[in-house]
Structures are given as structure tokens and as C-alpha cells.
């Protein structure tokens, strides 16, 4: 309590750090989800592989389970970029 009285700016710094950590954890969690589902951010936002009326939820790029998807994303070959060609 004495430290807060001597340096009140430390409270503001603590609040900023608290929200920064939660933002980073949220972003890391979202990208973990994308990795395990083998999707890009764009595919997730558009709902490209979401279940629609009368259709099953199917990702043609998925490998069947989250472990194989993680291995494919993290350890698989890097595809050549189509940007700048």
C-alpha cells in the first residue's frame, strides 16, 4: 500500500499490463483454434466451413483431427507465396 501512495502511476501501469496480458492470451487462443482446425483467419470469419442448412460441416483441407492438423501446420512444407508473382 505504501508503494501505491508513493507511486500512484504504478496502478495505471498494472491495469495496462492486466489488459495487455488478456489481449495476448485471447489472440494466442484464437490462433491455436485456427491451427487445430487448419483454417485461415479469413476462412473462419467468412464461415467457409461452417454448417449450412442441409450440409455437413466439412473442411476439405483438414486432416481429420486436431493433432494431425497441428502437425501439418507446424511441421509441414511451406507452400510458395502467390503474392508478387
C-alpha positions, -999 to 999 in steps of 0.1 A, spaced: 0 0 0 29 23 7 43 18 -28 9 29 -43 9 60 -22 45 69 -33 40 60 -69 3 62 -80 12 57 -116 20 21 -108 -18 14 -105 -22 26 -141 7 5 -152 -8 -25 -135 -41 -20 -152 -25 -16 -186 -4 -48 -181 -35 -67 -170 -54 -59 -201 -24 -64 -223 -19 -100 -210 -56 -108 -216 -54 -95 -251 -23 -116 -259 -39 -147 -243 -71 -142 -264 -51 -138 -296 -30 -168 -288 -61 -189 -281 -78 -178 -313 -47 -187 -334 -45 -221 -315 -81 -227 -326 -72 -218 -362 -42 -241 -361 -62 -271 -347 -89 -266 -373 -65 -260 -402 -82 -227 -412 -71 -192 -421 -85 -162 -403 -104 -153 -435 -120 -187 -437 -131 -185 -401 -145 -150 -404 -164 -158 -436 -176 -191 -421 -164 -210 -452 -166 -244 -434 -195 -237 -411 -225 -260 -412 -252 -246 -435 -288 -258 -439 -288 -294 -451 -250 -296 -453 -224 -312 -431 -196 -292 -415 -166 -302 -437 -132 -287 -441 -116 -301 -473 -81 -290 -460 -85 -307 -426 -66 -339 -418 -94 -354 -396 -83 -345 -361 -66 -316 -343 -33 -334 -337 -28 -341 -374 -39 -305 -383 -13 -291 -358 14 -313 -373 5 -303 -408 5 -265 -400 36 -265 -377 58 -292 -394 46 -294 -429 62 -279 -460 59 -242 -467 39 -235 -498 53 -209 -522 38 -175 -520 14 -163 -547 19 -126 -537 41 -106 -561 41 -130 -590 
